[in-house]
Amino acid sequence: FRWRWVSVPREGGGDDCPILGAGPVNAPGLKVYSRRSYAAAASSMFDYPLATRFDETDSLIVFDDVFVPWERVFIYRNRQVTADQWNKTPAHLLGNNQAQVRFSVKLDLLAGLAMRIAEMNGSAKFPPVRGTLGEIAAHAAMVSGLVAAQEQNCEIDDFGVAWPGRAECFAVQTLQSQFYPKLLQLLRDLCGGGLIQLPSSARDYDHPEAGADLRRYVQSPGWESEQRVKLLKLAWDLIGSEFAGRHEQYEMFYAGAPFLVRSRMAQVYDFRRAGGLLDSLMSGYDRNGPTDGRLDGQVEKVEAAETVDA
């Protein structure tokens, strides 16, 4: 017995649309249409280690004349309050903060996987590969730092609730849709053709002849066949399987269309402070030189040095 929450803050449709309520999933008239489960289609945990454990089933939910008791109706025909639940409470920031904690952990996993694959391939010390690993690590460290900055720069409201730092929160949202696909491509480059040369199933190792061939030919120096295949199967489930494709799409669009996320970033960034720095710089000089006395004598030294060089 679970409850399903529904919010309709959209424009149009008259005053009947702005509502917020919750109803039991088994209520008469409530219908759930789910996509095909990637976990159910996976042959084994060895072959699909992520899909078998972390698949989130996306669904279309239809409320067809569903009875919702009044004690479960939180907002009724109030467009302003329906919008304010996100705009005037920390709900939106808190929801995205926890999502970015998750995203940060995902990038750390991706970075660890990239390093392990490079080590398995014997290429971890090659300068081009080190550069790729450094690029992946830089993005992972950046997101981790921005998550920590949301905590450091939080605001405590009158109710004692911490609002995560707005600019830092929206910075991650703005950038992740751009660089997550790129990081997956970098990991593909590190894997190379190894992702294609994988047995169809873990059960292949149970076959006497096939298992012997796999253990002989599908291996790396210092890595037994099953170790190598296990690592590359994990990489495939992160960058190439249906589960991986769904997650790439999710990271690109879960916060909304990228142009809308960038627009929110422009709203929360402190352009007034940035403009103040610009004004302070530009007010300190004109076409005749410094105007505030802070650079007195410096211009003359520069001009004298230029004369000597000439």
ZAMARGU-4260 file (C-alpha; in steps of 0.2 Angstrom, whole numbers, plus 5000, padded with zeros to 4 digits):
<rodrens>
0) 5000/5000/5000 | 5009/5016/4994 | 5004/5033/4991 | 5006/5043/4974 | 5009/5061/4975
5) 5002/5072/4961 | 5005/5091/4957 | 4998/5101/4943 | 5005/5119/4943 | 5004/5122/4924
10) 4997/5137/4915 | 4980/5136/4906 | 4965/5125/4909 | 4957/5137/4921 | 4956/5136/4940
15) 4953/5118/4941 | 4971/5113/4936 | 4981/5120/4951 | 4980/5106/4963 | 4991/5095/4975
20) 4986/5079/4982 | 4991/5061/4986 | 4981/5045/4983 | 4985/5026/4986 | 4992/5017/4971
25) 4978/5004/4972 | 4964/5016/4972 | 4951/5012/4959 | 4954/5022/4943 | 4973/5024/4946
30) 4982/5016/4932 | 5001/5014/4930 | 5009/5011/4913 | 5028/5006/4915 | 5041/5004/4903
35) 5050/4987/4900 | 5061/4983/4915 | 5079/4983/4911 | 5082/4972/4927 | 5069/4959/4922
40) 5078/4958/4905 | 5095/4956/4912 | 5103/4939/4911 | 5112/4939/4927 | 5120/4952/4939
45) 5137/4947/4932 | 5132/4953/4915 | 5122/4968/4920 | 5128/4973/4938 | 5120/4990/4938
50) 5103/4987/4929 | 5099/4972/4940 | 5101/4983/4956 | 5098/5001/4952 | 5085/5001/4938
55) 5071/5014/4941 | 5056/5010/4932 | 5048/5025/4923 | 5030/5025/4922 | 5015/5035/4916
60) 5001/5037/4929 | 4983/5040/4924 | 4971/5047/4937 | 4954/5042/4929 | 4941/5048/4941
65) 4951/5043/4956 | 4943/5048/4973 | 4956/5057/4984 | 4950/5061/5002 | 4951/5079/5008
70) 4964/5075/5021 | 4975/5070/5006 | 4972/5086/4996 | 4985/5099/5001 | 4982/5113/4988
75) 4965/5115/4979 | 4962/5128/4965 | 4976/5139/4970 | 4989/5143/4956 | 5000/5154/4967
80) 5002/5142/4981 | 5005/5128/4969 | 5020/5137/4961 | 5026/5144/4978 | 5028/5126/4985
85) 5044/5127/4974 | 5048/5145/4973 | 5046/5150/4991 | 5052/5135/5000 | 5068/5125/5000
90) 5060/5110/4992 | 5067/5113/4974 | 5085/5116/4981 | 5084/5101/4993 | 5078/5089/4980
95) 5092/5094/4968 | 5105/5094/4982 | 5102/5076/4985 | 5102/5072/4967 | 5119/5080/4965
100) 5126/5070/4980 | 5120/5055/4970 | 5128/5062/4954 | 5144/5066/4963 | 5145/5048/4969
105) 5142/5042/4951 | 5156/5052/4944 | 5168/5045/4958 | 5163/5028/4952 | 5166/5033/4934
110) 5183/5040/4938 | 5188/5024/4948 | 5182/5013/4934 | 5192/5023/4921 | 5208/5021/4931
115) 5205/5003/4934 | 5202/5000/4915 | 5218/5010/4911 | 5228/4999/4923 | 5221/4983/4916
120) 5225/4988/4898 | 5243/4993/4904 | 5241/5011/4898 | 5238/5021/4914 | 5255/5029/4913
125) 5254/5034/4895 | 5253/5053/4894 | 5238/5054/4883 | 5229/5042/4895 | 5234/5051/4910
130) 5227/5067/4902 | 5210/5058/4899 | 5210/5052/4917 | 5214/5069/4923 | 5200/5077/4914
135) 5188/5064/4921 | 5195/5067/4938 | 5193/5086/4937 | 5175/5085/4933 | 5172/5073/4948
140) 5181/5084/4959 | 5172/5100/4953 | 5155/5092/4956 | 5161/5086/4973 | 5167/5104/4977
145) 5151/5112/4972 | 5140/5100/4983 | 5151/5104/4998 | 5149/5123/4993 | 5131/5121/4994
150) 5132/5116/5012 | 5145/5129/5016 | 5135/5143/5008 | 5118/5138/5014 | 5106/5150/5021
155) 5096/5146/5037 | 5078/5153/5036 | 5066/5158/5050 | 5061/5140/5053 | 5078/5134/5055
160) 5079/5125/5038 | 5095/5126/5028 | 5093/5131/5010 | 5108/5125/5000 | 5118/5138/4990
165) 5108/5142/4975 | 5122/5147/4963 | 5132/5131/4967 | 5116/5120/4965 | 5111/5127/4948
170) 5129/5127/4942 | 5130/5108/4943 | 5113/5107/4935 | 5119/5118/4921 | 5135/5109/4918
175) 5130/5091/4920 | 5120/5090/4904 | 5135/5096/4894 | 5149/5085/4902 | 5141/5069/4907
180) 5140/5063/4889 | 5158/5068/4886 | 5164/5058/4901 | 5155/5043/4895 | 5164/5045/4878
185) 5181/5047/4887 | 5177/5030/4896 | 5173/5022/4879 | 5189/5028/4872 | 5198/5020/4887
190) 5189/5003/4884 | 5192/5003/4866 | 5187/4987/4857 | 5187/4977/4873 | 5168/4981/4876
195) 5164/4972/4860 | 5174/4956/4863 | 5164/4950/4878 | 5155/4934/4880 | 5137/4934/4878
200) 5134/4928/4896 | 5142/4923/4912 | 5136/4905/4908 | 5148/4904/4894 | 5161/4900/4907
205) 5152/4885/4913 | 5154/4877/4896 | 5169/4866/4896 | 5176/4871/4878 | 5169/4889/4878
210) 5175/4892/4896 | 5193/4886/4891 | 5194/4897/4876 | 5188/4912/4886 | 5201/4909/4899
215) 5215/4907/4887 | 5211/4921/4875 | 5200/4934/4884 | 5212/4941/4897 | 5225/4954/4901
220) 5242/4953/4909 | 5239/4950/4928 | 5220/4949/4925 | 5212/4932/4924 | 5198/4931/4911
225) 5183/4932/4923 | 5191/4947/4931 | 5193/4956/4915 | 5176/4952/4908 | 5168/4957/4925
230) 5176/4974/4924 | 5171/4977/4906 | 5153/4971/4909 | 5152/4984/4922 | 5159/4997/4910
235) 5146/4992/4897 | 5132/4993/4909 | 5137/5011/4913 | 5140/5017/4895 | 5132/5005/4882
240) 5117/4995/4888 | 5099/5001/4888 | 5101/5005/4907 | 5116/5016/4902 | 5107/5025/4888
245) 5092/5029/4900 | 5104/5036/4913 | 5113/5047/4900 | 5096/5054/4895 | 5091/5056/4913
250) 5107/5066/4917 | 5104/5077/4902 | 5086/5082/4905 | 5080/5077/4923 | 5082/5095/4929
255) 5072/5102/4913 | 5077/5108/4896 | 5095/5114/4897 | 5091/5131/4891 | 5078/5133/4906
260) 5092/5127/4918 | 5104/5140/4911 | 5091/5153/4913 | 5089/5149/4931 | 5107/5150/4933
265) 5107/5167/4926 | 5093/5172/4939 | 5102/5166/4954 | 5120/5171/4950 | 5125/5187/4959
270) 5128/5198/4944 | 5127/5213/4955 | 5143/5208/4965 | 5151/5204/4948 | 5146/5220/4941
275) 5153/5229/4956 | 5170/5222/4953 | 5169/5228/4935 | 5164/5245/4940 | 5178/5246/4953
280) 5191/5241/4940 | 5185/5253/4927 | 5183/5268/4939 | 5201/5267/4943 | 5207/5273/4927
285) 5203/5284/4911 | 5212/5289/4895 | 5224/5299/4906 | 5229/5285/4917 | 5224/5281/4935
290) 5210/5291/4944 | 5210/5285/4962 | 5228/5286/4967 | 5231/5268/4969 | 5242/5266/4954
295) 5252/5283/4957 | 5270/5280/4951 | 5266/5263/4943 | 5262/5271/4925 | 5278/5281/4926
300) 5288/5265/4930 | 5280/5255/4916 | 5283/5270/4903 | 5301/5271/4909 | 5304/5252/4907
305) 5296/5253/4889 | 5308/5267/4885 | 5323/5257/4891 | 5318/5242/4881 | 5315/5252/4865
</rodrens>
